[in-house]
Amino acid sequence: MNMKITLAIFTSLIATAAFALGPPPVGSAAPDFSLPDAKGGTQSLSQYKGKYVVLEWFNPECPFVKKHYGSGNMQKLQDQYTGKGVVWLTIDSNAPGTEGSITAEQA
């Protein structure tokens, strides 16, 4: 995927920040955040300002993830929407080095 970027992050960090700040008002911009990507760079939500962004939390051990990736369903959705200019960011919800975590080479 040209626009697919796998991000490794603890979901607890995102959840903590989201709960601490509270939800943004409906219709307003999402709060900015930055995360390391699989290639050693950093991705920030603000760099995609003005675009539709899908944030997909990914856990390769999850039975729903296995089902939808195994059937090709997720790849079809990714291709369909990235082809329309949607940015699709896949976030590895496992801590680096833990069971289910993927490396940059696997991404």
N, C-alpha and C positions, 0 to 999 in steps of 0.2 A: 504494500500500500504506500503510495507516495506521501500521503499526509498522515499516515498512522504513526504515532510516536508512542512508544511504550514508556511509561513513567513508573518508577519504583518509589513507593511511599507507604508509610504506615497510615492506614485509614483512621486510626485513632487521632493522629495529629490534625487531620482535616476536620474530623468530627468535633474535636475539642475547639478548634478555631471557629467553626460554624456555630456551635452552641454558645460560645462566649460572645460572639458578635450579634447573634440573633439573625433571623432571616431578613434579607433586603426587601423593601416594599415591592409588591407586584408591579411589574413594568419597568423597574429600575435595573441598572447594570449589576451584574453579579460582582461580588467583591473579588479583587485581584488576589492571586496566589502564585507562587513559583515552586516548581519541583524539579529535581534532577531527572534527566532523561537517560535512556539506555546507552547513549553514545557519549556520556560524560558532560553534556551541556546542561543548560537550564531552560525550561519552558515556563513562560508566564502567561496567564490567561489574558492579560492586557495586550500581549502582542497579537492577539486575534480580534482586537476591538473591531466591531462592525460586522463580524462574521457569526454565523451560527456555529456553535461548538457543542459536540456531543462528548460528555465525560463518561467513559465506560470503565467501571471498576471490574477488574478481571482477576479471577482466582482459578488457575487451571485445575484445581482439585474439586471445585464446586460442581455438583451434578448438573445444574442448569447450564453452566458454562460448557461442560463437556458435551451436553446434548446439542446446544445451539452451534457450537464450533464444529462438532462432529458431523452435523447434518449439512454444514456449509451455509446455514442461515445467517450467521453473523457476518461472514465474509461478503455475502450478497448485499446485506444492508450497508456495510461499510463501502463497498464499491458503488452502490446506487447513490448514496448521499455524498460521498467525497467527490463523485463525478459531477455533482451539482454545486460544488464549492463549499460544502460543509466540512469543517475541521473535525476530525475524529481522533480524540486522545484516549488511549487505552492505559489505564492506571493499574499496575500490579498491586493488589491489596494485601499482599504478603510482605512481611519484613524481609529485607535482603538476607540470604543465607538460611532462611527457614523453609520448612516443607512447603512446597507449592510455589515458592519464589522462582522466578525465571531470571536468567542472566541476560546480558546484552547480546550475547551470541545466539541465544534461543529466541530472542524477541523478533 
